[in-house]
Amino acid sequence: MTNPPTTDSLPAQRIPDRFIYIALFAVMCAVVALAWPGLRSPSFLDDLDHAAHVTHFSGWKDTLGTDCFGLFRPFKNIVYYSFHRFGTPPPLLWHSIPLGLYLGAVAAVFALSRRLTSSSLAGLAAAALWALSATQTTTVIWMACFNISLSVILICLAVLQYDRSWDSARPWAGRLPACLVLTFLALVSYETALCIAPVCVATDVLRKRRLFSKPALLRYAALAAVTLGFLVLRHQLGGVSKANYNNFSFDPEMPLWKLSVSAPWLMWRHFSMWFFPFGRVEFMSTYIWGKSASMLDLAGAWGFFLMLVAAWGFTLRRLPLFAFGIAWYFLASFPSSNFIPLRSGPIEDYYVVVPGVGLAIAVVALLRAARGWIATPQGSSLGYKKLTATCLVGSILVLKLAGIPLFWHQATLWNDPLRLYLAAAYDRPAQFQQKNLAARELIYRGDYVTAKQLVDESLADGPWYTINYLLLGEIAIRAGDYKAAADYFDRSQSMADTSPRFREFIHLRRAEIHVASGNLVEARDLLLPLLRRTGGEEHYPATVMLADIYFRQGDREKARKTLEKSATFHPQKRGEIEQLMLQLASQTSVPTGN
């Protein structure tokens, strides 16, 4: 069955495919160049949590369980467990994994867009619009987001195979089974792939196929069965799916109806971030009812949402490719939109990656339609459309071109976490998590005064965010107020239970309090579990503190052996360890600081 042309399609440009492929390669090179400043940044936040999580695996079969956040994402477990078993690669090779998958996603977006538009040039334009958006920087650089690029590849290929299955006389012999396998793998990679089945329906609408014909209904049933099977498997393996998911970016006491009412505003932030990223790029963001957005903001967002729905309905017959792109944006945004209040998000630049494919296709549809309007003869009744189309398309292109240098700027921030956090901390109200992250970095750098100010600001907006109390405990230790520090750690324990890294941090700090109080046995008992994870952040300081405890107990030989063993696990600290060994030899105490 051949695919009928869409009403907003124009004759394909007669540009040889080799030039299109050269241009696509140039787009990929531009992505590498724009991301280059961030391709040597160290492991970051979620990377450390995933690395800590897999150290508790007994073997490869454990990778088929949930990740460190309770989500069923085995691809992540497999990759991080591979690093645990075979060693973490150097930074450039480390970053080549998410970068390589992202470049593969660029090719997949091109292939699908070329198929949908029946034009290699239009497919190239859609791929370029998608690939060079500043909202993609996190996905390109952050290893924790590699699965999103993988999902884009799988989603595009699944929809592509679905569309091609209608051209085959025996679709169930090849194309459709491939589509179903790709759909399942996409779902396993990233939950946003739930959009595949409805996007396939939208593809049929675009192609003007009969939705209630037997061939279509059989396809929909198969896609629904695969999707339902994934959800059942995810539930059986313990994947988080409830609305009370432990996401401290929201006030735990906020009623779920408020989250649903806020959903159009969250969607608006993602939509506007893609078109106008300047000062809007967010990740690990927060949302507080009445602070993050005013009632006027929420009302305006509902107006935006209704206008976008109206635009989809108005163009469904007039500009079906544009309507398809808008439908893709809606459908791919739905899993994280919180219209169904799953407490996901709330606002993340990497949440725009999959919906952004639809936005890129919609922009290309506008470009093609505008070209047709502008090309109408002089004196035509479409004169107002010429002016409107020229202004609209010109504005969109200027915004997207102006946003390309921001990609480079965002990539440079990844080499300085403090700048990255502060860039997002004050772009809108109540960004308490970003202030907390900035405070963590300042504590690491020894600026406790400024860190305390940021923690106080974070605590004022998010008193339930218990990591604030963990940081206050750290600051109290540095001030010598061990009683206050112990109290703060008690309050932060509930959050620490969700992350091995936070548990280890508290164990180390409690041990430090016990050492300062002379309770050496209690301190040793807290430190010994930290030695099991040799790659942990607290492993090295734990070994130094343990050596100091053995020295204080009079067992200099055990202290020396502890430091020697530590040197085998931390060769980069060998010079520092040798200094500690010299101090042991001269009968002075071993320093226990970080």
N, C-alpha and C positions, 0 to 999 in steps of 0.2 A: 504494500500500500504506500503510495507516494504521499508526501506531506504537502498540503496546499500552502501557497505563500500567504504570509500575514498581510493585513491591509496596510501596515505601515512599513512594509519592506520596499526597497528600491532595487533596481538592477545592480548586481554586484560589481564592484570596481574591478576592472581588468588589470589587476596588478599581479605579476607572477608570484606564485607561492614562495619561491625562494627568497624574494624580497620581504615578504611577510615574516618568514621564519628568521631572517636576519634581524628584522625589527624586533621580533619577540625576544631573540637572544640579547639584543641591546637593552630591552626593558629589564631582563634578568640581571644583566651587568650593572644597570643603574641601581637595582635593589641591593646588590652586593656592595656597591660603592656607598650608598646611603647608609647601610647598616654597619659598615666597616668600623666606625669608632666604637661600637659596642661589642665587637666580636672578640674582645679580650677581657671582658668583664668577668668577675669570679662568679661562683655559684651563689644563688640568690634565694632567700626566703623559702618558697615552696620547694625549691631544689633540696634544701637542707632537710626539710621535713620528710620528703620522699626518700632521701638517702637514709635517714634515721629509721624510717618505717621498714624498709626492706631488710635491714640487718637482723630483724626478728624472724625472717623467713627460714624455714628448715630445708627448703628446696624449691625447685622450679614450679612445683604444683601450687605453691602458695601464691604465685604471681596471678593466679586465676581468681583470687579473692579481691577484696576492696583495697583501695589505696589509703593513704594516711588521712584523708578527709572523709572516709566512709563511702566513697564513690566507686562504682564498678568500672574501672578503667585498667584492664589488664595490660594494655600496651605500655602504659606508664610503668607499671610494676616490672614488666619484663626488661625495659630499658634501664631503669635504676638498679634493678637486681643484677643486671649484666655489669654495670659499673662496680657494684659491690663485689662481685665474684672475680672480675678480670682487671679491675683498676679503672680509676677515673682518667679519661684522656686529658691532654693539655688543653688550655682554654680555646685555642683556635680550632682544634679538632672537635672539642666539646660543642662549640657553637655551630660547627658545620652540619650537625644533625638537624636542628630546627631550621637552619638556613636552607639546607638541601631540600627538606620536605616542603618548605615554603615555595621554593622555585618550582618544585613539582606541582604545587597547587596553582601557581601562575599558569603553567602549561595546561592543567586540567580546566581552569576557568576559560582559557583561550579555546580549548577544544569544544567545550559545551556552548560557549557564546557563538562560536563560528557555526555550529550546528543549528542553533536557534535562530540566528539572524540570516543564515544562508550566505554569509559574507565573511571572508577571511579578514578583510580590513575592519569590519565592525567587531569581529571577535578579538582582534588585536587591540582595538580601542577599549573594549570592556576589560580585557586582561590588564591593560596598562592603568586604567582608572582604578581598578581594584588593587593592583600590586603596589602602586606608589603612594597609597594613602598613608598619612602619618599615623593613623590609628592602628596600623599593622606592625608598628615597630616592636612592640612587646612580643608579638607572636614570632617575629623573625629572630629575636635575640634570646628570649627566655626559654631555656630547655623545658621548663614546666608547661609550656604551651605547644610543644611539638605535636601533640596529639590533635590540636585544632587544625593545623595545616594538613595533617594526615586525613582528618575528617573531610576537609574541603576536597581533597583529591578523590576520596571515596564517594562523597556525595555527588560531585560532578560526574564521575564515571558511572554511578548508578543511574542518574537521570539520563545520561547519554545513552546507556544501554537500553533503558526503558523506551526512549524515543525511537531508537533504531529498531527495537523489536517489532514496531508496527510496519517496518519495511520488509520484514522477513516472512516468507511463506510458512516457516516452522519456528515461530518465536520461542516455543517451549523447549526447543532442542539446543538453544545456545544463549540468545540474548537475555531472555527473561530469567533463567537460572543465574546467569552472571549478575544481573541486576539485583536479585535477591541476596546473593552472597555478598556483594558489595554493600548492600543496605545493612546487613547484619554487622559486617566489619566496621562500617561507619558508626553505627550505634554503639558498638563496643568501644570505639575510639572516643566519641564525644556525644553527649546526650542531645545536642542541638540537631543531630541527624534524624531526630523524630520528624523533622520537616520533610523527609524524602517522599513519603507516601502522598501527602497533600500537594507537594510540588509536582509530582507526576500527574496528579489530577489537573493542576494548573497548566501543565504542558499540553494535556489533551484539549483543554479549553483553548489554548493558544493555537493549536493545530485544527481546531473546529471538528474534533472527533465526537462521536456520540458517546456521552458519558454512561448511559444506561444500556449500552449494547453488551452482549454476552462476552466478547473479547475484553472489553474494558472492565466489566465487573469481575471477571476472573483475575485480571491483573491486580485490581484493588484488593481483592480478597487475599491474594498471595502476599502482597505488601503488608496488609493488616496483620496477617498471621505471623510474618517475620517480626514485625514491630511488637506485637503482643508477646511473642515468644521471648524476645529480648527483655521486655519489662518483667515478665515472670521470672526469668533467669536472674535478672538483676535483684529482684526482691528476694529470691531464694538464697542468694549469696550475701545478703545483708546490705545491699546498696541503699544509701540514704534516698528517701523519696517523700518523706512526710513534710507537712507544712511547718512543723516545729523543729526543723533542722537547726542544729546548733551554729547559727551564723550570727556572730556578735557585731556584724556591721549594722544590724537593726536593733532597736530597743526590744528586748525580749517581751516586754509588757505591751508592745504596740498591737492592738487588735488587727486581725488579718484583713478586715474590711478596709482599714486605712491603707494597707499595702496595695490592695486591689484598686482603690481609688487613685493611688499614686502611680499605678502602672503606666498610664499614658505619658506622665512626666518623665519616667525612666526611659520610655521608648523615645520621647522627644530628645532627651540628652544624648542617646546613642545616635539618633538620626542626625542631629545638628553637629555632633562630634565628627561624623564622617564628612559632612559638607563644609563645616567651619571649625576645624580642630584647634584653632588658636586659643589658648587658655582654657580649653575644654577637655583635653586628653586626661582621662582618669583611669586608674587601676587600683584595686583593693580599696574601693571607695566606701562611703558610709551614707546612711539615710536616716534622718530623724524627722518624724511627722511634725510639721509646724516650724522647723528650723531650716532644714535643707531646702525646702521649697515653701513659698508662701501660698495662701489660698488662691491668690491671683495667678501664681505660676501653675497651680494645678488646673485651674479653670482654663487658662490658655492652652495647656497641654491637651485637655479634652477637646478643645476647639481644633487643635492641630490634628489630633487623631481622627476626628469626624471629617475634617477636610481631606485627609489622606484617603479615608474610606470612600468619600465622594469622588475624589479624583480617580480612584480605581474603578468605581462603577461607571463614571462618565467615559473613561477611555477603554472600557472593556471591548467595545465594538470598534471605536474610532482608531485607537492606538493599542492594539492588543499586546504588542511586545512590551510597551510601557506598563500596561496593567499587569502583565506577567511579572515584571521586575518588582513592582510594588507588592504583589502577592507574595513573591519570594521573601521580600523583606519582612512582611508581616509574619509569615509562617515560620521563618528561621528565627525571628525574634521572640516568638511565643514561649518557647521553653524557659527563657530567662526574663520574660516580661513582667511576671508576677500578676497578670490578670487572674490567673489561678495562683493564689499567694503561697508559693513554694519557698519563699524567703531566699531566693537565689539572687546573686548579684551584690549590690544593687546596680552599680554603673561600672562597667569595665571596658577598656578599649578592645580587649580581645573578644568581647561579646558582639562586636560589630563585624568581625571577620567573615562569618558565614552569611549574615544578612547583607553584608556589603556587596556580595556577588549580585544580589538582586538589584541593589541601588546602582551598581555599575551598568547592568543591563538596561535599567530604566533610563539612565542618562544617555546611553547610546541610542535607545529608541527615540528620545527627544531630539538628539542630534540628527538622526536620519529624517525624522518628520520635519524638523526645522529646515533642513536642506531642501526638502520638497516644497515647503511653503515659500522659501526665499526664491526658489527657481520658477515660481509662477509668473506668467506674463505681466507686464506693466498694465495698470488699470484694472487688475483683477480685484474682485471683491474680497480677496484674502489679504489686502494690504495691511489691515490691523494685525493679522497673524504674522506677517513678515516682521513687523516692528516688535511685537511681543516675543516671537521666537528668537529674533536676533538678540534682544536684551537678556532673555532668560538663558539661552545657551551661552552667550558671552559671559554672563555672571558666573554660571556653573564652571565653565572652563577656567576662568580667572581664579576662582576659589580653589579648584583642584590643582592648578599649576602652582599657585602660591603656597599650597600646603606641602609640596614636595620637599622644599628645604627644611621644613619642620621635622620631616622624617630623620634627617641627619642630626638635627638638634636633639630630638628625643633619644637617638642612639648614643650621643655623647653623654647624656645624663646617666646612662647605665654604668659608666665608669666611676661615678661619684654618687653613691646612694643617697647622701644627704641632699644634694641638689635635686635628685629625682623625687624624693619625698616632699621637699619643700615646694617644688614646682606644682604639686597637686594639692598641698595642704591648704592653700589660701585661695584656690580658684573659685570656691563657693563655700557657703557656711557649713559648719558642723562636720568637718573632715577630721574627726578625732583619731581615726586609725592612722592617717598619714602623719599626724603630729606625734603619735605614739612611735611610729617607725623612725621618724627623725630623731626623737629622743633616744631611742635605742642606739642609733648611730653616734649621737653625741656622747653617750655614756661610754661607748667603745673608744671614742677619741679623748675621753677624760674631761669633757666639758660638762660637769655635773650641774652647774648653775643654770645654764641655758636648757639643759635636758629637763631639769625640775620645772622650769617655766612651761615647757611644752607639755609635760605630763599633766601639770595642773590644768592647762587649757583643754587637753584631751579628756581629763576626768570630769571637767565641768560640763562637757557636752555628752559624754558617754560614761556615766558612773558605773554601768554594768560591765564595761570592758575591762575585764579583770587583769589583763596584761599590764594595765596602768599600775596596779598594786605591786606586780612583780618588779617593775622598774623603780617604783618608790622604795621597795625593799633593797634593791641594789644601791640606790643613792644613799639610803640610810646606813648601809654597811660602810660605804666610803666615808660617811660622816662619823663612824664609830658608834652609832646608835643601834646596837644589836637587838635590843628588845623590840624597838619599832620595826626593824627589818623582819624579825620573826613573825610579827603580827601581820605585816604586809604579805609575806609569803603564804601565811595561812589563808588569807583572803583570795589569793591568786590561784590556790590549788585547784579549784574547780575548772579553770581554763587549762591549767597545766595537764590535767588528765587526758586531754584530747591530743596531746603532742608529746612524743618521747623527748624531743628537744627541750621543751619547757620543764618536763620532769627532771631531766638531767641538770638543767640550770639550777633548779631549786635545790636538788640534792647537793650540788657543789656549794651553793651559798649557805645552806644550812650547816654543811660541814665546816665552812669557814667560821660561822658563828660559834660552833662548838669548840673549834681550835682556840678562838679568842677567849672563850670562857673556860678553857682548860679541860674540856670533856673530850679527851683524845680518842677514847674507845668508840664513843658515839660518832665522832667525826669519821673515824676509819670505816665503820659499818656503812655509813652513807656513801663513802667514796668507792668502795669495792665494786658495787654494781656498775659504776661508770666505766670500769676497766674492760667490761665485756664488749663494748662498741669502740674498737680502736680508732675508727674514723670519725668519731663524734667530736663536736666542737669543744666539749668539756673534758675530753680524754687527757690531753696534755696537762692542763692545769690541775686535773685530779691526781695525776702521777706525781707532780711536783709537790702538791699538798700532802700526799701520802708519804712521800719521802721525808718531808719535814716532820710528820707525825712520828715516823719510825725513829728519826734522829732525836726528837724530844723524849721518846721512850727509852733512848739509850742504845738502840739497835742500829749502829752506824752501817754495819755490813748490809742489812736489809734495805736501808735507805739508799746505799750505793747501787745495789742490784736493781732496785726500782727505777732509778734514773738511767742505768745502763739499758734496761729493757725499754724504757720510754724512748731512748735514742733510736732504737731499731724501728719503732713505729713512726717517729717524727724526725727523720733525718734533717729536715730543714731547721730544726731546733738544736742541732748537735752543738753548735758553738755556745748557745745559752746553757745547755746541759753540762758542757765541760766546765763552764764557770761555776755552776752549782757544785760539781764534783770537787773543784778546788776549794770551795767554801767548806765542804764536808771535811776535806783533808786538814783544813786549818781550824776545825772544831768550832765553826760558826753555824748559825742556824740556816736552814734552807728557806729562801723567800717563798711565800705562798701566793703572791699576787699573780694576776693574769699577764 
